[in-house]
Amino acid sequence: MEQSNVYDLIVVGSGAAGLSAAIYAGRYKMKTLVFGDSFGGYTTIAGPIGNYPGYIEVDGFDLMMKMKEQAEALGAQIKDDKVVGVARPDSCFLVTTERGDAYHATAVIFATGSEHRRLGLPNEEALTARGVHYCATCDGPVYGGKTIAMVGGGDSSVKGVNLTAEYAKKIYLITREREIRAEPINQEQMEKLVEAGKVEIILENEVAEIVGTEHLEKVMLRLPFNGSTELVVDGLFIEIGATPRSNLAKDLGVTLDERGYISVTPMMITNMPGVFAAGDITPLFGGFKQDITAAAMGAVAATSAYQYYKIHGNLCASAT
Ligand SMILES: Cc1cc2nc3c(=O)[nH]c(=O)nc-3n(C[C@H](O)[C@H](O)[C@H](O)COP(=O)(O)OP(=O)(O)OC[C@H]3O[C@@H](n4cnc5c(N)ncnc54)[C@H](O)[C@@H]3O)c2cc1C
């Protein structure tokens, strides 16, 4: 076994949870490797963040760059590569990547987060990036002076409305729910836009059809709004939550909950010895998905991985 590919800890995921785990593991002097197929995770597209302690406001991408710098300063290696398999042929874990490389580790932390949920409508995939979008921060600026619809009744969609209001002429917020449930500070900001006539909220309704050939032309609503089910918009942003990226953990034999999140103890320990999980991929803290909770879980997962490492030593070294 090539020693350069042997680590004490491999973290799958370079978002807030994974990088926080790497910072703590670095301070525990563990030889740590972090993989991320999209550096920084969701935080990089979150736009301005005003609730991360220590910053009045910080851009999400900048926050993740700071975490990366800190993790690297403490000795962690960070690779932009997708993990395609985690196996345990013996007491040591084998991690394989899309680039065809293989790595070994005594402990593994899954910090793989989640991915945007889709509406599941015909045409949705064909018109993705042609009027249909999943990231208001990334794609909102394209809609300067245009009319858009934002789907979802939670904090992400309300943040999306507030962000795109800087560019768009008119925004419709569509939700199946009876009311919007967002952080009060974000909701207050949106209410000012509603008062100004820039935003209209369509409650207890949903997008039934996405219409367009080369580009989105309009959406059809399930129920009439202002007398019509047709809503002509230039862009449709879908912010309806996320699905856990837990396939790798599942294939390894890690227990998931009924919604597909990795089941953990409050110390971020899974059912499988040597495997830990942190961040949005777990249902901990009642599923309160934030950078501060992800970072906290990463810190705890690294601490548990270190306890495991202290008890067992380098399980891969003995396999060489
Ligand atoms: C629009 C938006 C706005 C938000 N605003 C805020 C806010 O203002 N304040 C706040 O605190 N939180 C905010 N959040 C939530 C916050 O971004 C998340 O809670 C946080 O990103 C969770 O971190 P995580 O590390 O658990 O997961 P993620 O950030 O999702 O990171 C997961 C990582 O795992 C990687 N990964 C997954 N599978 C693999 C694989 N097979 N191989 C390699 N890498 C893999 C991904 O590439 C990524 O790097 C916002 C989220 C969104 C979407």
PDBQT file of the ligand as one rigid body, heavy atoms in Angstrom, charges set to zero:
ROOT
HETATM    1  C1  LIG A 401     -29.619  29.488  -0.929  1.00  0.00    +0.000 C 
HETATM    2  C2  LIG A 401     -29.111  29.102   0.435  1.00  0.00    +0.000 A 
HETATM    3  C3  LIG A 401     -28.903  30.090   1.387  1.00  0.00    +0.000 A 
HETATM    4  C4  LIG A 401     -28.409  29.737   2.659  1.00  0.00    +0.000 A 
HETATM    5  N1  LIG A 401     -28.199  30.726   3.578  1.00  0.00    +0.000 NA
HETATM    6  C5  LIG A 401     -27.650  30.434   4.788  1.00  0.00    +0.000 A 
HETATM    7  C6  LIG A 401     -27.369  31.458   5.748  1.00  0.00    +0.000 A 
HETATM    8  O1  LIG A 401     -27.595  32.634   5.510  1.00  0.00    +0.000 OA
HETATM    9  N2  LIG A 401     -26.822  31.079   6.948  1.00  0.00    +0.000 N 
HETATM   10  C7  LIG A 401     -26.546  29.773   7.243  1.00  0.00    +0.000 A 
HETATM   11  O2  LIG A 401     -26.030  29.508   8.333  1.00  0.00    +0.000 OA
HETATM   12  N3  LIG A 401     -26.834  28.777   6.375  1.00  0.00    +0.000 NA
HETATM   13  C8  LIG A 401     -27.378  29.089   5.161  1.00  0.00    +0.000 A 
HETATM   14  N4  LIG A 401     -27.682  28.087   4.257  1.00  0.00    +0.000 N 
HETATM   15  C9  LIG A 401     -27.503  26.682   4.699  1.00  0.00    +0.000 C 
HETATM   16  C10 LIG A 401     -26.055  26.249   4.643  1.00  0.00    +0.000 C 
HETATM   17  O3  LIG A 401     -25.477  26.606   3.389  1.00  0.00    +0.000 OA
HETATM   18  C11 LIG A 401     -25.980  24.719   4.858  1.00  0.00    +0.000 C 
HETATM   19  O4  LIG A 401     -26.598  24.395   6.078  1.00  0.00    +0.000 OA
HETATM   20  C12 LIG A 401     -24.543  24.245   4.861  1.00  0.00    +0.000 C 
HETATM   21  O5  LIG A 401     -23.987  24.428   3.583  1.00  0.00    +0.000 OA
HETATM   22  C13 LIG A 401     -24.440  22.765   5.258  1.00  0.00    +0.000 C 
HETATM   23  O6  LIG A 401     -23.106  22.386   5.175  1.00  0.00    +0.000 OA
HETATM   24  P1  LIG A 401     -22.694  20.863   4.897  1.00  0.00    +0.000 P 
HETATM   25  O7  LIG A 401     -21.204  20.860   4.932  1.00  0.00    +0.000 OA
HETATM   26  O8  LIG A 401     -23.421  19.972   5.806  1.00  0.00    +0.000 OA
HETATM   27  O9  LIG A 401     -23.235  20.510   3.443  1.00  0.00    +0.000 OA
HETATM   28  P2  LIG A 401     -22.949  21.176   2.031  1.00  0.00    +0.000 P 
HETATM   29  O10 LIG A 401     -22.675  22.636   2.144  1.00  0.00    +0.000 OA
HETATM   30  O11 LIG A 401     -24.087  20.755   1.168  1.00  0.00    +0.000 OA
HETATM   31  O12 LIG A 401     -21.616  20.484   1.535  1.00  0.00    +0.000 OA
HETATM   32  C14 LIG A 401     -21.570  19.137   1.140  1.00  0.00    +0.000 C 
HETATM   33  C15 LIG A 401     -20.246  18.873   0.488  1.00  0.00    +0.000 C 
HETATM   34  O13 LIG A 401     -20.144  17.476   0.185  1.00  0.00    +0.000 OA
HETATM   35  C16 LIG A 401     -19.630  17.333  -1.122  1.00  0.00    +0.000 C 
HETATM   36  N5  LIG A 401     -19.955  15.999  -1.611  1.00  0.00    +0.000 N 
HETATM   37  C17 LIG A 401     -21.159  15.357  -1.617  1.00  0.00    +0.000 A 
HETATM   38  N6  LIG A 401     -21.032  14.123  -2.140  1.00  0.00    +0.000 NA
HETATM   39  C18 LIG A 401     -19.721  13.987  -2.472  1.00  0.00    +0.000 A 
HETATM   40  C19 LIG A 401     -18.955  12.958  -3.079  1.00  0.00    +0.000 A 
HETATM   41  N7  LIG A 401     -19.511  11.811  -3.457  1.00  0.00    +0.000 N 
HETATM   42  N8  LIG A 401     -17.631  13.164  -3.277  1.00  0.00    +0.000 NA
HETATM   43  C20 LIG A 401     -17.052  14.327  -2.920  1.00  0.00    +0.000 A 
HETATM   44  N9  LIG A 401     -17.724  15.329  -2.336  1.00  0.00    +0.000 NA
HETATM   45  C21 LIG A 401     -19.041  15.171  -2.129  1.00  0.00    +0.000 A 
HETATM   46  C22 LIG A 401     -20.234  18.498  -1.879  1.00  0.00    +0.000 C 
HETATM   47  O14 LIG A 401     -19.536  18.766  -3.077  1.00  0.00    +0.000 OA
HETATM   48  C23 LIG A 401     -20.016  19.610  -0.829  1.00  0.00    +0.000 C 
HETATM   49  O15 LIG A 401     -18.690  20.074  -0.880  1.00  0.00    +0.000 OA
HETATM   50  C24 LIG A 401     -28.147  28.387   2.976  1.00  0.00    +0.000 A 
HETATM   51  C25 LIG A 401     -28.357  27.396   2.002  1.00  0.00    +0.000 A 
HETATM   52  C26 LIG A 401     -28.837  27.752   0.746  1.00  0.00    +0.000 A 
HETATM   53  C27 LIG A 401     -29.042  26.679  -0.288  1.00  0.00    +0.000 C 
ENDROOT
TORSDOF 0
